[in-house]
Amino acid sequence: MKILPNSEPFFKQQSENGLLMLHGFTASPFEFKEFSEDFIEKKFSISVPLLRGHGKNVEELENCQWYQWFEDAKNALFELRKSCKKVFVIGQSMGGTLALHLAAHYQIEGLVLLAPGLFLKQKGSALLPAISGLKKYINKKGGPDIKNEVSRAKAVSYDKTPVRGIIELNKLFAHVKHDLPEIYVPTLIFHSKQDHVIDYKSSEYIYKNISSKEKRILTLTNSYHVLSLDNDKNIIKKETMNFISRMLS
């Protein structure tokens, strides 16, 4: 099936320092299209894969299981590692959860997590398995959770969410909670208290339970959930660049 416009994966090899960027649930690599530009200018190698079931048709996402998203993330890491001695993983929402799972099992040099998922803010998600046979999709009201209206209008994501997909997402969250003590890499976390999708306590839980000696949460005040496209994106890029530069020095 054809990939939707602006949802294409992209890869740019430039140096031995690589960045793997993982998009969120129902979203696409578009989340990192503009975000990656500053890092490309700094000659980082960049990989932004399209995760299974995304960027094409929402019906494809309905039939995915969480380990398929992780398999895509893992394969992208291995491909980037072929040309890079050092790899940092930047993950947004579900992409942040997948980044944590990678860090627990494979070598990476650092994590940057943008509103990483462990706890959904929507009430009633525990009841989804019971209603999955009755209701296939949940419509999104007003588009992606982005405070900046211009960015929200341009964002590329599905306009509805498959119930079965949310069930798989919760399975991923539950699995990765057990991974956290096995994570030792330096970690930088960004989250907004105004996030309407992922509860801020996800980041607090991650911070408390990972074994990393170097870890930090930056709380944002002018964004909602999709941080790489929202009002605080320049702060995030600057702090991320400083963080990675420190790890490389």
SERO-4910 file (N, C-alpha, C, O; in steps of 0.05 Angstrom, whole numbers):
BEGIN
 pado doro    nc1    nc2    nc3   cac1   cac2   cac3    cc1    cc2    cc3    oc1    oc2    oc3
  Met    A     17    -24      0      0      0      0     18     25      0     39     26     13
  Lys    A      9     45    -15     25     70    -18     27     85      8      8     88     24
  Ile    A     51     96     14     55    113     37     42    140     33     44    152     12
  Leu    A     30    151     54     17    177     53     38    199     49     61    196     59
  Pro    A     31    220     35     50    243     31     61    253     58     46    256     77
  Asn    A     87    258     59    102    268     83    104    247    105    111    254    128
  Ser    A     97    222     99     99    201    120    123    182    114    127    163    129
  Glu    A    138    188     94    160    171     85    182    169    106    189    189    119
  Pro    A    194    145    110    218    143    127    241    157    113    241    160     89
  Phe    A    261    165    129    284    177    116    310    169    131    310    164    155
  Phe    A    331    168    116    357    159    126    379    177    113    379    180     89
  Lys    A    396    188    129    418    204    118    444    197    133    446    202    157
  Gln    A    463    186    119    488    178    130    508    201    126    513    209    104
  Gln    A    520    210    149    539    232    147    565    228    163    586    236    155
  Ser    A    561    215    186    584    212    204    581    187    221    563    171    217
  Glu    A    600    183    239    599    159    257    582    164    282    580    146    299
  Asn    A    569    187    284    551    193    305    523    193    294    516    210    278
  Gly    A    506    175    304    480    171    293    457    177    312    460    174    336
  Leu    A    435    186    301    410    191    316    388    174    304    382    177    280
  Leu    A    376    157    320    352    142    312    328    156    324    326    159    349
  Met    A    309    165    308    285    179    317    260    162    312    255    154    290
  Leu    A    245    157    333    222    139    332    196    155    338    193    167    359
  His    A    178    154    318    153    169    320    133    156    338    137    133    347
  Gly    A    111    170    343     91    160    361     68    144    348     68    140    324
  Phe    A     50    135    365     28    118    357      8    134    339      1    156    346
  Thr    A      0    123    317    -17    134    296     -4    157    280    -16    169    263
  Ala    A     22    162    286     36    184    273     54    174    250     49    153    239
  Ser    A     75    189    244     93    182    222    119    196    225    122    213    243
  Pro    A    139    190    208    165    204    209    163    235    206    182    249    211
  Phe    A    140    244    196    136    273    194    142    287    221    150    310    221
  Glu    A    136    274    243    141    286    269    170    296    272    175    314    287
  Phe    A    189    283    257    217    291    261    229    303    235    253    308    234
  Lys    A    212    310    216    222    321    191    236    347    195    260    351    187
  Glu    A    223    366    208    235    392    214    254    390    238    276    402    238
  Phe    A    246    375    257    262    371    282    291    362    276    310    371    289
  Ser    A    294    345    256    320    333    250    339    352    235    363    347    233
  Glu    A    329    374    224    345    392    207    370    402    221    391    403    209
  Asp    A    367    411    246    390    422    260    412    401    264    435    407    264
  Phe    A    403    376    268    422    354    273    436    346    247    459    337    246
  Ile    A    421    348    225    433    343    198    454    364    193    476    357    182
  Glu    A    449    389    200    469    410    196    494    405    212    516    413    204
  Lys    A    491    392    235    514    386    252    527    359    244    545    349    258
  Lys    A    519    348    221    531    325    208    526    299    223    542    280    221
  Phe    A    504    297    238    497    271    249    484    254    227    471    264    209
  Ser    A    488    228    229    473    210    212    446    206    225    443    204    249
  Ile    A    425    206    208    398    207    218    382    183    206    383    178    182
  Ser    A    367    169    223    349    149    214    321    153    227    319    154    252
  Val    A    301    156    210    274    158    221    256    138    206    245    143    185
  Pro    A    253    114    218    238     93    205    208     97    206    198    112    224
  Leu    A    193     85    188    164     85    190    156     58    203    161     37    192
  Leu    A    143     60    226    136     36    241    112     22    229     94     35    218
  Arg    A    111     -4    232     90    -20    220     62    -10    225     56     -2    248
  Gly    A     45     -9    204     18     -1    208     13     29    207    -10     38    208
  His    A     35     44    204     33     74    205     38     85    177     50     73    160
  Gly    A     28    110    173     34    125    149     22    114    123     30    122    102
  Lys    A      2     97    125    -11     85    102    -41     86    105    -55    103     94
  Asn    A    -52     67    120    -80     64    124    -86     54    153    -72     36    162
  Val    A   -104     67    166   -109     60    194   -117     31    198   -113     19    219
  Glu    A   -129     19    177   -136     -9    179   -112    -27    183   -114    -49    195
  Glu    A    -89    -19    172    -64    -34    176    -55    -34    205    -45    -54    215
  Leu    A    -59    -11    217    -51     -8    245    -68    -26    263    -59    -36    284
  Glu    A    -93    -30    255   -111    -46    271   -101    -75    274   -107    -88    294
  Asn    A    -86    -84    254    -77   -112    254    -48   -116    265    -37   -138    263
  Cys    A    -36    -95    276     -8    -96    285     -7   -105    314    -26   -101    330
  Gln    A     15   -117    321     21   -124    349     46   -109    357     63   -101    341
  Trp    A     48   -103    383     68    -85    393     97    -94    386    114    -77    381
  Tyr    A    102   -120    386    129   -129    380    137   -124    352    161   -124    345
  Gln    A    118   -119    334    125   -112    306    136    -84    305    154    -78    289
  Trp    A    125    -66    321    136    -39    322    164    -40    333    182    -26    324
  Phe    A    168    -56    354    195    -59    365    214    -71    345    237    -63    344
  Glu    A    205    -91    330    222   -103    310    232    -83    289    255    -83    281
  Asp    A    214    -65    281    221    -44    262    242    -25    274    261    -17    261
  Ala    A    238    -18    300    257      0    314    284    -14    317    305     -1    313
  Lys    A    284    -39    324    309    -55    327    324    -57    300    348    -53    300
  Asn    A    310    -63    279    323    -65    253    335    -38    244    356    -38    232
  Ala    A    321    -16    250    332     10    243    357     16    260    376     28    249
  Leu    A    357      8    285    381     11    302    404     -5    291    427      6    288
  Phe    A    400    -30    283    421    -46    273    432    -35    247    456    -36    242
  Glu    A    414    -24    230    423    -13    204    440     12    209    460     16    195
  Leu    A    432     29    228    447     53    234    474     46    246    494     60    241
  Arg    A    474     25    262    499     17    276    520      7    256    544      7    263
  Lys    A    512     -1    232    531    -10    212    550     12    204    573      7    197
  Ser    A    541     37    205    558     60    197    565     79    220    579     98    216
  Cys    A    554     74    244    558     92    266    570     78    291    561     56    298
  Lys    A    590     90    302    602     79    327    585     87    351    585     72    371
  Lys    A    572    110    350    556    118    373    527    125    363    524    139    343
  Val    A    508    115    377    480    119    369    463    128    393    464    116    414
  Phe    A    449    150    389    430    160    409    402    156    398    397    159    374
  Val    A    383    149    415    356    144    407    337    166    418    337    171    442
  Ile    A    323    179    400    303    199    407    276    188    401    270    182    378
  Gly    A    259    185    422    233    173    417    211    191    428    213    202    450
  Gln    A    189    193    412    166    209    420    142    191    426    134    174    410
  Ser    A    131    195    450    107    180    458    112    150    457    130    140    472
  Met    A     98    135    441    104    106    438    132    102    429    145     82    437
  Gly    A    143    120    413    171    118    404    190    119    427    211    107    427
  Gly    A    183    135    448    199    136    472    198    110    487    218    102    499
  Thr    A    175     97    488    173     71    501    189     50    486    203     34    499
  Leu    A    189     51    460    205     32    444    235     38    448    251     19    449
  Ala    A    242     63    451    270     71    456    279     59    483    302     50    485
  Leu    A    262     60    503    269     48    529    274     18    526    293      7    537
  His    A    257      5    511    259    -24    506    285    -31    492    299    -50    499
  Leu    A    293    -14    473    318    -18    459    342    -15    479    360    -31    479
  Ala    A    340      6    496    362     11    514    366    -11    534    388    -15    544
  Ala    A    344    -26    541    346    -47    560    359    -72    548    369    -89    563
  His    A    360    -74    522    369    -99    509    393    -96    490    406   -115    483
  Tyr    A    398    -71    481    419    -67    461    436    -43    468    427    -25    483
  Gln    A    460    -42    456    478    -19    462    468      6    448    465      7    424
  Ile    A    464     27    464    461     54    453    476     72    473    482     65    495
  Glu    A    481     96    464    497    114    480    481    134    496    492    147    515
  Gly    A    455    137    490    439    155    506    410    156    496    405    148    473
  Leu    A    392    165    513    364    166    507    354    195    510    361    209    529
  Val    A    337    203    491    322    228    493    293    221    489    285    211    468
  Leu    A    277    226    509    249    217    510    230    241    510    231    258    528
  Leu    A    213    242    490    193    264    488    166    253    495    153    238    479
  Ala    A    156    260    518    130    251    528    128    220    525    109    211    513
  Pro    A    147    206    537    147    176    534    122    164    547    113    172    568
  Gly    A    112    143    534     87    131    543     91    107    562    107     89    557
  Leu    A     77    108    585     73     85    603     45     85    613     33     63    618
  Phe    A     33    109    616      6    111    626    -10    129    609     -4    153    605
  Leu    A    -32    119    597    -50    136    581    -66    154    599    -74    145    621
  Lys    A    -72    178    590    -88    196    606   -118    190    603   -134    197    621
  Gln    A   -125    178    580   -153    173    575   -164    153    595   -152    132    600
  Lys    A   -186    159    607   -199    141    626   -213    118    611   -222    122    589
  Gly    A   -214     95    624   -228     73    613   -212     55    594   -223     37    582
  Ser    A   -186     61    591   -170     44    573   -169     15    581   -165     -3    565
  Ala    A   -172     10    607   -172    -18    617   -196    -33    607   -196    -58    607
  Leu    A   -217    -18    599   -242    -31    590   -242    -38    560   -260    -50    550
  Leu    A   -221    -28    546   -220    -31    517   -223    -60    507   -237    -65    488
  Pro    A   -209    -80    520   -212   -107    510   -241   -117    510   -249   -132    493
  Ala    A   -257   -107    529   -285   -115    531   -302   -103    509   -322   -115    500
  Ile    A   -294    -79    499   -310    -66    478   -299    -69    450   -311    -61    431
  Ser    A   -275    -82    448   -262    -84    422   -279    -98    401   -276    -93    377
  Gly    A   -296   -116    409   -314   -130    390   -337   -113    382   -351   -120    362
  Leu    A   -343    -91    396   -366    -74    390   -358    -49    376   -373    -38    360
  Lys    A   -334    -39    383   -325    -13    372   -297    -16    361   -278    -23    376
  Lys    A   -293    -11    336   -267    -15    323   -248     10    325   -224      7    327
  Tyr    A   -260     34    325   -244     58    324   -254     79    343   -278     80    350
  Ile    A   -235     96    352   -242    120    367   -234    144    351   -210    147    343
  Asn    A   -253    162    345   -246    185    329   -231    206    345   -237    211    368
  Lys    A   -211    218    332   -196    240    345   -211    266    341   -220    272    319
  Lys    A   -215    281    362   -228    306    361   -208    329    359   -193    334    377
  Gly    A   -208    343    336   -191    366    333   -163    360    324   -146    378    325
  Gly    A   -157    335    316   -131    328    307   -112    321    329   -120    317    352
  Pro    A    -86    318    322    -65    311    342    -64    331    365    -72    354    362
  Asp    A    -54    322    388    -53    338    412    -29    357    410     -8    352    422
  Ile    A    -33    379    395    -12    399    391    -24    426    397    -45    433    386
  Lys    A    -11    442    414    -21    468    422    -19    488    399    -37    504    395
  Asn    A      3    487    384      8    506    362    -11    499    339    -10    478    328
  Glu    A    -29    518    332    -50    512    313    -39    507    285    -49    491    270
  Val    A    -18    522    277     -6    518    251      6    490    248      2    476    228
  Ser    A     21    482    269     33    456    269     12    434    269     15    413    256
  Arg    A     -9    438    284    -30    418    286    -44    414    259    -50    391    252
  Ala    A    -47    435    244    -60    433    217    -42    418    197    -52    405    179
  Lys    A    -16    420    201      3    408    182     10    379    190     20    364    173
  Ala    A      5    371    214     14    345    224      2    322    208    -21    324    199
  Val    A     18    301    205      9    278    189      4    255    209     24    244    220
  Ser    A    -21    248    213    -27    225    230    -55    215    223    -70    229    209
  Tyr    A    -63    192    233    -90    182    228   -110    199    243   -105    209    265
  Asp    A   -134    201    231   -155    217    245   -173    200    263   -191    210    275
  Lys    A   -166    174    265   -180    157    284   -160    136    294   -140    131    281
  Thr    A   -167    124    316   -149    105    330   -162     78    332   -184     77    343
  Pro    A   -149     57    323   -162     30    326   -161     21    356   -140     23    369
  Val    A   -183     11    365   -185      2    393   -164    -20    398   -151    -21    418
  Arg    A   -162    -39    379   -143    -61    382   -114    -50    383    -97    -62    396
  Gly    A   -109    -28    369    -82    -16    370    -76     -5    398    -54     -8    408
  Ile    A    -96      7    411    -92     18    438    -87     -5    457    -71     -3    476
  Ile    A   -100    -28    453    -96    -51    470    -67    -61    467    -54    -67    487
  Glu    A    -57    -61    443    -29    -69    439    -10    -48    451     11    -55    462
  Leu    A    -17    -23    449     -1     -2    461      1     -6    491     23     -3    503
  Asn    A    -21    -12    504    -20    -18    533     -4    -42    540      9    -43    561
  Lys    A     -4    -62    522     13    -86    526     43    -78    526     59    -87    542
  Leu    A     50    -60    507     77    -50    505     85    -36    531    106    -40    542
  Phe    A     67    -18    540     73     -3    564     78    -22    588     97    -18    603
  Ala    A     61    -42    591     63    -60    613     89    -76    612    102    -81    632
  His    A     97    -83    588    122    -99    584    147    -82    591    165    -91    605
  Val    A    147    -57    582    170    -40    585    174    -31    614    196    -25    622
  Lys    A    153    -31    630    156    -24    658    176    -43    672    191    -35    689
  His    A    176    -68    663    195    -87    675    223    -84    665    242    -94    676
  Asp    A    227    -69    643    253    -64    631    269    -43    646    293    -42    645
  Leu    A    255    -25    659    267      0    668    292     -4    686    311     11    682
  Pro    A    292    -23    705    316    -26    721    341    -35    705    364    -32    714
  Glu    A    337    -45    680    359    -54    663    370    -32    646    387    -37    629
  Ile    A    361     -7    650    370     15    633    390     32    649    383     42    671
  Tyr    A    414     35    638    435     49    652    446     73    636    463     88    646
  Val    A    436     77    612    448     98    595    438    126    604    417    128    616
  Pro    A    454    147    598    445    174    604    419    180    590    414    172    567
  Thr    A    400    193    605    373    196    595    363    225    600    365    235    622
  Leu    A    352    237    579    340    263    581    311    261    574    304    251    552
  Ile    A    293    270    592    264    267    588    251    294    586    257    312    602
  Phe    A    233    297    567    217    322    564    188    314    567    179    294    555
  His    A    172    330    582    144    325    584    129    350    592    140    366    607
  Ser    A    105    354    581     89    377    588     67    369    608     55    348    605
  Lys    A     62    386    627     40    381    646     13    385    632     -7    377    643
  Gln    A     14    397    608    -11    401    592    -16    379    572    -35    381    556
  Asp    A     -1    358    573     -4    335    555    -32    322    560    -38    315    583
  His    A    -48    319    539    -74    307    542    -75    278    535    -96    265    537
  Val    A    -53    266    526    -52    239    517    -38    220    536    -49    200    545
  Ile    A    -13    227    543      4    211    561      6    225    588     13    249    589
  Asp    A      0    212    609      1    223    636     30    230    643     48    215    638
  Tyr    A     33    254    654     60    263    663     73    243    682     98    242    683
  Lys    A     57    228    696     69    209    715     85    187    701    101    173    713
  Ser    A     81    184    675     97    165    659    127    173    661    144    156    666
  Ser    A    133    198    657    160    208    658    171    206    686    195    199    690
  Glu    A    155    212    706    164    210    734    170    181    741    190    176    755
  Tyr    A    153    163    731    157    134    737    183    124    724    199    109    736
  Ile    A    187    133    699    212    125    684    236    136    699    256    121    704
  Tyr    A    236    161    706    258    174    720    265    159    746    288    154    752
  Lys    A    245    151    761    249    138    786    259    110    783    275    100    800
  Asn    A    252     96    762    257     67    760    280     59    742    289     36    744
  Ile    A    290     76    724    313     69    709    338     70    727    338     85    747
  Ser    A    359     56    719    383     54    736    404     74    727    427     73    738
  Ser    A    398     91    708    417    111    698    427    129    720    411    139    736
  Lys    A    453    134    721    464    153    740    459    182    731    453    200    746
  Glu    A    461    185    704    455    212    693    427    212    681    423    199    660
  Lys    A    409    226    693    381    227    683    369    254    691    376    265    712
  Arg    A    351    264    675    340    290    680    312    293    666    308    283    644
  Ile    A    293    305    680    267    312    668    266    342    665    271    357    684
  Leu    A    258    351    641    252    379    636    222    382    632    211    370    613
  Thr    A    209    397    650    180    401    648    174    425    630    184    447    635
  Leu    A    158    421    610    151    442    591    125    455    598    108    443    611
  Thr    A    121    480    589     98    495    598     81    506    575     60    517    579
  Asn    A     91    503    550     76    516    527     71    496    505     69    504    482
  Ser    A     68    471    511     62    450    491     42    430    502     37    429    526
  Tyr    A     31    414    484     14    392    492     29    366    490     49    362    505
  His    A     22    348    472     34    321    472     56    318    451     78    307    457
  Val    A     51    326    426     70    321    404     92    342    405     91    362    390
  Leu    A    111    337    422    131    358    429    149    367    406    156    391    405
  Ser    A    155    349    388    174    357    366    161    376    347    175    388    330
  Leu    A    134    379    348    120    397    330    107    421    345     94    437    332
  Asp    A    111    423    371     96    443    386    114    467    394    136    470    384
  Asn    A    103    484    410    115    510    416    142    509    429    159    527    426
  Asp    A    148    487    444    173    485    458    194    470    442    215    462    454
  Lys    A    190    465    416    208    448    401    237    459    400    256    444    400
  Asn    A    240    486    399    267    497    398    282    493    424    306    489    424
  Ile    A    268    495    446    280    489    472    289    460    473    312    454    482
  Ile    A    272    442    463    279    413    463    303    408    445    321    393    453
  Lys    A    304    420    422    327    416    404    353    426    416    373    413    415
  Lys    A    351    449    429    375    461    441    385    443    464    409    437    466
  Glu    A    367    435    482    375    419    505    385    391    495    403    379    507
  Thr    A    372    380    475    381    354    464    409    356    452    425    338    456
  Met    A    414    377    437    440    381    425    461    383    447    483    372    444
  Asn    A    456    399    468    475    402    490    480    375    504    503    368    510
  Phe    A    458    360    508    460    334    521    478    314    505    496    302    515
  Ile    A    472    312    479    488    294    462    517    303    459    535    286    459
  Ser    A    521    329    456    548    340    454    564    333    479    588    327    476
  Arg    A    552    334    502    565    327    527    573    298    527    595    291    536
  Met    A    555    281    517    560    252    517    583    245    498    597    225    501
  Leu    A    586    262    477    607    256    457    634    269    464    654    262    451
  Ser    A    634    287    483    660    301    489    678    284    507    700    293    514
***
